[in-house]
Amino acid sequence: MSFTSYTRGLKRQIIFFPYGGLSAFILFFILALLLIMLFSGVVGFALARAGIPRYAIPIIFILELLLSSVNVPVYKVRSYTEQVEYEYVWFMGMVYRIPRYVYAPNIVTVAVNVGGAVIPTLLSLYLILVNLYLLPEFLLAIMLVSIVSYLVSRPVPGLGIVTPAFIPPIATAIIAYLVAPFHPAPVAFVSGTLGTLLGADIFRLNEISNLKANFVSIGGAGIFDGVFLSGVIATLLI
């Protein structure tokens, strides 16, 4: 099946994009702006439901966006990664390339993303401080969510720590409702954020040598990282 036809030697497009140049740029800018407004509205609703003051939500969202690309190095780890070296052997006038696996030293820099880890952690600490009467519920929910996050996360070489998108938020919502049935929203956000941070990131720091990377960032996807989104989605599910 072809999307083009030929008439009198001229190529005529059957399927084409009707916009180009400045029009296309304006269209994509409007679509991006609408998506940001939609996403900010969802995040704002979740934060307000968890107990964050409404006047602070726009500031938090802007800081999340601006600081999502800021990674603060914390420490470095020396590891050994498997690499392939080739040895060339001459035999009867022919050259054979023989692969050889060697372990070469590698320095891994561990960093913390400000937008994806630091700000969500500060928000969680704020919610804990203003809801100190829920401290036992917070601690129990964080422990349970961290266990779930650890069990479902996996280190993938060249990619990072991979966690199924919806399992931690759904588990967090269920845990928060069972642990604090009368105040599930703040517990859901705090446990979804800190539990995912601990289970999927902190508890797996000893496995970073398996990632075969030179740089590892906790919460590296910023506002779209699982640490922040787990708390947001879990709060919306309550």
Order of alpha helices (4+ residues) and beta strands (2+ residues): beta-beta-alpha-alpha-beta-beta-alpha-alpha-beta-beta-alpha-alpha-beta-alpha
